[in-house]
């Protein structure tokens, strides 16, 4: 649903999320910053109480992603608010939320079709984790407005073993994501192409 924030800016989100966060993204950050009352040491202590080891060296608010070592030993990114709601790393998701036990599981779709359409739990977690790590900000232009895309450095279609590796992803706004693929196409993309594009080594078309 589309809504108008009290500041006059327009926003777009589902009704369930609007009930929890009735402000635009910028106002939400400002409100979070104004409520920043926890110290780094208290956050570290809270995570340790949950069996997590905090790796981030500073705390900037409940909605800002933190890097930590999960109870399963994996390194993950998530905000304190999400951790408090039980959203940990992908290896710790309850069995009932993934695979055939998911309420959205399509019994008619084959494994090959799921992989081709990227319709599987691990991929959705990867997208969210990449965007959370980058604080929902485009790594190229710094934008935080509009849709944010999780972009694979080494392409999804050929780099099979890193399809859901968070280190193989970066956050780009829709415009920058479109500009990259206009410059390099959508097949056999590599991290070298991305770094070249970021440094201005290839033709850049921001209006794409």
Secondary structure as the mmCIF struct_conf table of DSSP 4:
data_model
#
loop_
_struct_conf.conf_type_id
_struct_conf.id
_struct_conf.beg_label_comp_id
_struct_conf.beg_label_asym_id
_struct_conf.beg_label_seq_id
_struct_conf.end_label_comp_id
_struct_conf.end_label_asym_id
_struct_conf.end_label_seq_id
STRN STRN1 UNK A 2 UNK A 4
TURN_TY1_P TURN_TY1_P1 UNK A 6 UNK A 7
BEND BEND1 UNK A 8 UNK A 8
STRN STRN2 UNK A 10 UNK A 12
HELX_RH_AL_P HELX_RH_AL_P1 UNK A 15 UNK A 20
BEND BEND2 UNK A 23 UNK A 23
HELX_RH_AL_P HELX_RH_AL_P2 UNK A 25 UNK A 34
TURN_TY1_P TURN_TY1_P2 UNK A 35 UNK A 35
HELX_RH_AL_P HELX_RH_AL_P3 UNK A 40 UNK A 49
TURN_TY1_P TURN_TY1_P3 UNK A 50 UNK A 51
STRN STRN3 UNK A 53 UNK A 54
BEND BEND3 UNK A 57 UNK A 57
TURN_TY1_P TURN_TY1_P4 UNK A 62 UNK A 63
BEND BEND4 UNK A 64 UNK A 64
STRN STRN4 UNK A 65 UNK A 69
TURN_TY1_P TURN_TY1_P5 UNK A 71 UNK A 72
BEND BEND5 UNK A 73 UNK A 73
STRN STRN5 UNK A 75 UNK A 79
HELX_RH_AL_P HELX_RH_AL_P4 UNK A 80 UNK A 84
TURN_TY1_P TURN_TY1_P6 UNK A 85 UNK A 86
HELX_RH_3T_P HELX_RH_3T_P1 UNK A 90 UNK A 92
BEND BEND6 UNK A 93 UNK A 93
HELX_RH_3T_P HELX_RH_3T_P2 UNK A 95 UNK A 97
BEND BEND7 UNK A 98 UNK A 98
HELX_RH_3T_P HELX_RH_3T_P3 UNK A 99 UNK A 101
BEND BEND8 UNK A 102 UNK A 102
TURN_TY1_P TURN_TY1_P7 UNK A 103 UNK A 104
TURN_TY1_P TURN_TY1_P8 UNK A 107 UNK A 108
BEND BEND9 UNK A 109 UNK A 109
HELX_RH_AL_P HELX_RH_AL_P5 UNK A 111 UNK A 117
TURN_TY1_P TURN_TY1_P9 UNK A 118 UNK A 118
BEND BEND10 UNK A 120 UNK A 120
HELX_RH_AL_P HELX_RH_AL_P6 UNK A 121 UNK A 133
TURN_TY1_P TURN_TY1_P10 UNK A 134 UNK A 136
TURN_TY1_P TURN_TY1_P11 UNK A 139 UNK A 141
BEND BEND11 UNK A 145 UNK A 146
STRN STRN6 UNK A 148 UNK A 152
BEND BEND12 UNK A 153 UNK A 154
TURN_TY1_P TURN_TY1_P12 UNK A 156 UNK A 158
HELX_RH_3T_P HELX_RH_3T_P4 UNK A 160 UNK A 162
TURN_TY1_P TURN_TY1_P13 UNK A 163 UNK A 164
HELX_RH_3T_P HELX_RH_3T_P5 UNK A 166 UNK A 168
STRN STRN7 UNK A 169 UNK A 173
HELX_RH_AL_P HELX_RH_AL_P7 UNK A 174 UNK A 184
BEND BEND13 UNK A 186 UNK A 188
HELX_RH_AL_P HELX_RH_AL_P8 UNK A 191 UNK A 198
TURN_TY1_P TURN_TY1_P14 UNK A 199 UNK A 200
BEND BEND14 UNK A 202 UNK A 202
TURN_TY1_P TURN_TY1_P15 UNK A 206 UNK A 207
#
